[in-house]
Amino acid sequence: MQRHYHPAASFLGKALRYSIVLIVIIALNFLIPRVMPGDPVKNILGEQAYYTAEDVAALSAELGLDKPVYQQFGDYLGGLFSGDWGYSYLYMQPVLEAVGGHLLWTLVLILPAIILGALLAGLAGLVAGYFRKTPLDIGLTSGFMLVYAMPHYWIAMLMLMFFSFNLGWFPMGKVTTGGLSGFAYFADLLWHMALPLLVITLFKAAYDFLIMRNTVISICGEDYILMARAKGLSRGRILFKHILRNSLAPLVTVTAIQFGMLFSGVLLVETVFSWPGMGTLIYEAIGARDYPLIQGAFLIIAVCVLLANMTADLLYRRLDPRTA
């Protein structure tokens, strides 16, 4: 009996699955900071010589940390859905404001890196897969595998040491020099983000290249590609009309999956380049045991990853109708 594909039912099914995942993430997001070692109240108060047990009890009550865990979780859910994500002990401002400002700078790095990495990996993987076992294929594969094998934060430190410290071509870190506006500010921003953007782009492209190359190699053995060659179609038409089109679905899926990997990778790269993104925020929040800020940062990242994966899930069906 033939099964019929219903787009609305499929979308609702996917939305339900992703909603369940989001609920689990919210619960874990609340519990994980609380099992971390350290006391946020004592961390806020500072050196033990400057506070008493009464001070600890008073601040715990003010922050709601003296309540049972289930009551704290109820307060957390209530604030989450009402838009009150708490107040950051570290930044002394609402969590949404602190996270929003840092998330913007992380997206400034991630979004261009996703596009540039996919273009670089797509083109290089297409050429390497089509001309497999040639010097061009060997050179491209060796280069990307070398980059893939190296930790991205180590590549960041090498680039910082060579291009910034030794040659002085790029700044040592931060976002801008300061005191600029207009086009000068934009140019200065691009100058500061050049090295971290390059590291993240190579980090993404190295993995995507291997996926793209293997996909192209498998497609080149399909009957319709052999038929296209037998018809005398040009190499460019075969590459870009037949092979590239059918290789995009895995690349889109990998890009969505890597969105989460890029977030985690960016955190360390941002720390190396002193980039004021989510990496710096999470690093400082964990050190300060800032529960509301840690919860808000991780939840935003999880939602971004879920949305990216859901978008890829829907796009994959468009790119490859066989999965319908």
BAVODREN-353707 format. One line per 4 residues: number of its first residue (from 1); for each residue z, y, x of C-alpha. Coordinates in nm, 3 decimals, always signed. Each point is the difference from the previous one (the first is absolute). Layout:
BEGIN
NUM) Z Y X ~ ...
//
This chain:
BEGIN
1) +0.000 +0.000 +0.000 ~ -0.108 +0.332 +0.147 ~ +0.270 +0.260 +0.059 ~ -0.070 +0.359 -0.099
5) +0.117 +0.295 +0.204 ~ +0.179 +0.271 -0.198 ~ +0.047 +0.319 +0.208 ~ +0.283 +0.137 -0.216
9) +0.200 -0.324 +0.010 ~ -0.056 -0.031 +0.374 ~ +0.119 +0.356 +0.059 ~ +0.310 -0.050 -0.213
13) +0.080 -0.323 +0.185 ~ -0.026 +0.172 +0.335 ~ +0.207 +0.296 -0.122 ~ +0.271 -0.242 -0.118
17) +0.011 -0.181 +0.335 ~ +0.018 +0.322 +0.196 ~ +0.272 +0.130 -0.232 ~ +0.212 -0.309 +0.068
21) -0.050 +0.051 +0.374 ~ +0.105 +0.363 -0.037 ~ +0.321 -0.100 -0.180 ~ +0.087 -0.243 +0.280
25) -0.072 +0.270 +0.259 ~ +0.227 +0.247 -0.180 ~ +0.285 -0.252 +0.003 ~ -0.048 -0.085 +0.368
29) -0.039 +0.366 +0.083 ~ +0.348 +0.061 -0.142 ~ +0.168 -0.301 +0.163 ~ -0.143 +0.002 +0.353
33) +0.150 +0.335 +0.116 ~ +0.339 -0.115 -0.126 ~ +0.006 -0.312 +0.214 ~ -0.079 +0.200 +0.312
37) +0.286 +0.039 +0.247 ~ +0.178 +0.334 +0.007 ~ +0.171 +0.227 -0.251 ~ -0.200 +0.301 -0.127
41) +0.317 +0.189 -0.098 ~ +0.153 -0.025 +0.348 ~ -0.338 +0.086 +0.151 ~ -0.009 +0.323 -0.201
45) +0.358 +0.093 +0.089 ~ -0.062 -0.051 +0.370 ~ +0.257 -0.093 +0.263 ~ +0.298 -0.196 -0.129
49) +0.245 +0.251 +0.146 ~ -0.120 +0.268 -0.244 ~ +0.053 -0.176 -0.334 ~ +0.265 -0.196 -0.185
53) -0.008 -0.292 -0.243 ~ +0.034 +0.251 -0.285 ~ -0.312 +0.181 +0.121 ~ -0.193 -0.328 +0.000
57) +0.118 -0.086 -0.352 ~ -0.083 +0.347 -0.134 ~ -0.352 +0.004 +0.144 ~ -0.064 -0.358 -0.116
61) +0.095 +0.101 -0.354 ~ -0.220 +0.311 +0.020 ~ -0.299 -0.206 +0.111 ~ +0.070 -0.279 -0.250
65) +0.045 -0.259 +0.275 ~ +0.347 -0.097 -0.124 ~ -0.145 -0.156 -0.316 ~ -0.083 -0.371 -0.033
69) -0.347 -0.093 +0.119 ~ -0.130 -0.070 -0.350 ~ +0.105 +0.349 -0.113 ~ -0.167 +0.154 +0.304
73) -0.315 -0.196 -0.087 ~ +0.013 +0.130 -0.357 ~ +0.036 +0.357 +0.124 ~ -0.286 -0.063 +0.242
77) -0.233 -0.122 -0.277 ~ +0.098 +0.288 -0.228 ~ -0.073 +0.256 +0.269 ~ -0.319 -0.177 +0.104
81) -0.160 +0.022 -0.344 ~ +0.133 +0.348 -0.073 ~ -0.143 +0.142 +0.323 ~ +0.337 +0.048 +0.169
85) -0.026 -0.215 +0.314 ~ +0.320 +0.132 +0.148 ~ +0.089 +0.246 +0.271 ~ -0.063 -0.060 +0.369
89) +0.317 +0.018 +0.210 ~ -0.212 +0.056 +0.308 ~ -0.247 +0.267 -0.110 ~ +0.232 +0.163 -0.254
93) -0.270 +0.011 -0.266 ~ -0.124 -0.216 -0.290 ~ -0.152 -0.329 +0.113 ~ -0.334 +0.064 -0.171
97) -0.041 +0.328 +0.191 ~ +0.089 -0.160 +0.334 ~ -0.228 -0.300 -0.056 ~ -0.286 +0.207 -0.140
101) -0.016 +0.229 +0.301 ~ -0.006 -0.287 +0.250 ~ -0.234 -0.220 -0.209 ~ -0.262 +0.273 +0.011
105) -0.016 -0.009 +0.381 ~ -0.017 -0.380 +0.002 ~ -0.293 +0.003 -0.244 ~ -0.171 +0.260 +0.220
109) -0.015 -0.274 +0.266 ~ -0.049 -0.309 -0.216 ~ -0.281 +0.108 -0.232 ~ -0.245 +0.110 +0.273
113) +0.096 -0.308 +0.205 ~ -0.083 -0.230 -0.293 ~ -0.345 +0.154 -0.041 ~ -0.082 +0.025 +0.370
117) +0.140 -0.347 +0.076 ~ -0.196 -0.162 -0.283 ~ -0.324 +0.173 +0.108 ~ +0.048 -0.093 +0.364
121) +0.096 -0.361 -0.074 ~ -0.270 -0.039 -0.265 ~ -0.281 +0.118 +0.226 ~ +0.123 -0.179 +0.313
125) +0.076 -0.321 -0.190 ~ -0.340 +0.007 -0.167 ~ -0.182 +0.035 +0.331 ~ +0.217 -0.252 +0.185
129) -0.029 -0.261 -0.276 ~ -0.375 +0.035 -0.035 ~ -0.060 -0.012 +0.377 ~ +0.263 -0.269 +0.064
133) +0.033 -0.156 +0.346 ~ -0.193 +0.288 +0.158 ~ +0.146 +0.232 +0.268 ~ +0.041 +0.265 -0.272
137) +0.206 -0.237 -0.214 ~ +0.208 -0.116 +0.296 ~ +0.071 +0.357 +0.112 ~ +0.099 +0.126 -0.346
141) +0.213 -0.305 -0.079 ~ +0.179 +0.013 +0.336 ~ +0.073 +0.371 -0.035 ~ +0.137 -0.020 -0.353
145) +0.202 -0.314 +0.076 ~ +0.156 +0.179 +0.297 ~ +0.104 +0.290 -0.224 ~ +0.124 -0.242 -0.268
149) +0.214 -0.190 +0.251 ~ +0.181 +0.313 +0.123 ~ +0.291 +0.150 -0.199 ~ -0.116 +0.321 -0.162
153) +0.307 +0.195 +0.112 ~ -0.071 -0.108 +0.358 ~ -0.358 +0.129 -0.031 ~ +0.149 +0.324 -0.135
157) +0.230 +0.033 +0.301 ~ -0.288 -0.070 +0.242 ~ -0.219 +0.264 -0.162 ~ +0.284 +0.250 -0.005
161) +0.073 -0.061 +0.366 ~ -0.365 +0.010 +0.114 ~ -0.164 +0.265 -0.220 ~ +0.300 +0.227 -0.060
165) +0.241 -0.037 +0.291 ~ -0.247 -0.065 +0.285 ~ -0.319 +0.177 -0.111 ~ +0.150 +0.256 -0.236
169) -0.293 -0.026 -0.241 ~ +0.220 -0.044 -0.307 ~ +0.352 +0.118 -0.096 ~ +0.300 -0.228 +0.053
173) +0.081 -0.013 -0.371 ~ +0.094 +0.190 -0.316 ~ -0.245 +0.128 -0.263 ~ -0.098 +0.346 +0.119
177) +0.077 +0.244 +0.276 ~ +0.138 +0.253 -0.249 ~ -0.074 +0.359 -0.088 ~ -0.357 -0.073 -0.115
181) -0.182 +0.038 -0.331 ~ -0.343 -0.049 -0.152 ~ -0.265 -0.181 +0.203 ~ +0.208 +0.022 +0.318
185) +0.279 -0.195 -0.173 ~ -0.246 -0.266 -0.123 ~ -0.156 -0.039 +0.345 ~ +0.344 -0.023 +0.160
189) +0.102 -0.265 -0.255 ~ -0.307 -0.210 +0.082 ~ +0.080 +0.034 +0.371 ~ +0.355 -0.126 -0.054
193) -0.100 -0.288 -0.228 ~ -0.293 -0.122 +0.212 ~ +0.194 -0.256 +0.206 ~ +0.217 -0.147 -0.279
197) -0.305 -0.019 -0.227 ~ -0.197 -0.178 +0.272 ~ +0.278 -0.256 +0.052 ~ +0.033 -0.079 -0.372
201) -0.379 -0.017 -0.046 ~ -0.035 -0.248 +0.287 ~ +0.299 -0.196 -0.133 ~ -0.174 -0.043 -0.337
205) -0.353 -0.050 +0.132 ~ +0.103 -0.275 +0.244 ~ +0.122 -0.224 -0.282 ~ -0.277 +0.091 -0.244
209) -0.267 -0.067 +0.262 ~ +0.098 -0.367 +0.031 ~ -0.007 -0.044 -0.378 ~ -0.336 +0.177 -0.032
213) -0.160 -0.193 +0.286 ~ +0.103 -0.338 -0.138 ~ -0.118 +0.097 -0.349 ~ -0.339 +0.110 +0.132
217) -0.040 -0.324 +0.198 ~ +0.066 -0.208 -0.310 ~ -0.239 +0.208 -0.212 ~ -0.277 -0.025 +0.260
221) -0.013 -0.376 -0.068 ~ -0.053 +0.042 -0.374 ~ -0.330 -0.106 -0.155 ~ -0.088 +0.345 -0.132
225) +0.025 +0.147 +0.352 ~ -0.229 -0.273 +0.137 ~ -0.240 +0.073 -0.287 ~ +0.007 +0.373 +0.079
229) -0.090 -0.074 +0.361 ~ -0.277 -0.235 -0.110 ~ -0.145 +0.276 -0.218 ~ -0.028 +0.220 +0.306
233) +0.248 +0.265 -0.109 ~ +0.098 +0.246 +0.269 ~ +0.320 -0.056 +0.195 ~ +0.147 +0.325 -0.129
237) -0.063 -0.093 -0.362 ~ +0.155 -0.343 +0.045 ~ +0.303 +0.150 +0.175 ~ +0.078 +0.288 -0.232
241) -0.133 -0.118 -0.337 ~ +0.091 -0.367 +0.000 ~ +0.263 -0.072 +0.265 ~ +0.202 +0.322 -0.007
245) +0.017 +0.011 -0.379 ~ +0.137 -0.353 -0.024 ~ +0.247 +0.060 +0.285 ~ +0.174 +0.297 -0.159
249) +0.229 -0.192 -0.237 ~ +0.215 -0.159 +0.275 ~ +0.010 +0.331 +0.189 ~ +0.128 +0.184 -0.309
253) +0.267 -0.263 -0.058 ~ +0.112 +0.008 +0.362 ~ +0.013 +0.381 -0.010 ~ +0.234 -0.007 -0.298
257) +0.222 -0.263 +0.158 ~ +0.005 +0.197 +0.322 ~ +0.115 +0.311 -0.185 ~ +0.350 -0.141 +0.019
261) -0.049 -0.107 +0.363 ~ -0.123 +0.349 +0.084 ~ +0.311 +0.152 -0.154 ~ +0.220 -0.219 +0.219
265) -0.221 +0.061 +0.302 ~ -0.006 +0.375 -0.054 ~ +0.379 +0.011 +0.001 ~ +0.015 -0.096 +0.368
269) -0.302 +0.207 +0.101 ~ +0.152 +0.304 -0.169 ~ +0.318 -0.049 +0.199 ~ -0.196 -0.008 +0.328
273) -0.189 +0.320 -0.083 ~ +0.294 +0.173 -0.175 ~ -0.212 +0.024 -0.314 ~ +0.216 +0.113 -0.298
277) -0.109 -0.274 -0.238 ~ +0.167 -0.292 -0.172 ~ +0.068 -0.168 +0.334 ~ +0.223 +0.283 +0.116
281) +0.161 +0.021 -0.342 ~ +0.087 -0.371 -0.021 ~ +0.117 -0.014 +0.361 ~ +0.241 +0.289 -0.055
285) +0.109 -0.124 -0.345 ~ +0.090 -0.346 +0.133 ~ +0.196 +0.153 +0.287 ~ +0.194 +0.219 -0.246
289) +0.047 -0.283 -0.257 ~ -0.149 +0.235 -0.258 ~ -0.027 -0.244 -0.294 ~ -0.183 +0.228 -0.246
293) -0.253 +0.106 +0.262 ~ -0.062 -0.358 +0.122 ~ -0.045 -0.119 -0.359 ~ -0.238 +0.283 -0.084
297) -0.211 -0.043 +0.315 ~ -0.037 -0.377 -0.034 ~ -0.074 +0.023 -0.372 ~ -0.277 +0.256 +0.052
301) -0.157 -0.220 +0.269 ~ +0.024 -0.309 -0.224 ~ -0.163 +0.180 -0.294 ~ -0.283 +0.126 +0.223
305) -0.062 -0.353 +0.129 ~ +0.004 -0.148 -0.352 ~ -0.246 +0.261 -0.128 ~ -0.230 -0.063 +0.296
309) +0.006 -0.377 -0.057 ~ -0.060 +0.037 -0.373 ~ -0.293 +0.232 +0.064 ~ -0.148 -0.250 +0.245
313) +0.052 -0.279 -0.251 ~ -0.205 +0.190 -0.257 ~ -0.266 +0.111 +0.249 ~ -0.041 -0.354 +0.135
317) -0.120 -0.116 -0.343 ~ -0.253 +0.283 -0.003 ~ -0.128 -0.079 +0.349 ~ -0.007 -0.377 -0.051
321) -0.080 -0.095 -0.363 ~ +0.049 -0.369 +0.088 ~ +0.378 +0.055 -0.017 ~ -0.019 +0.111 -0.365
//
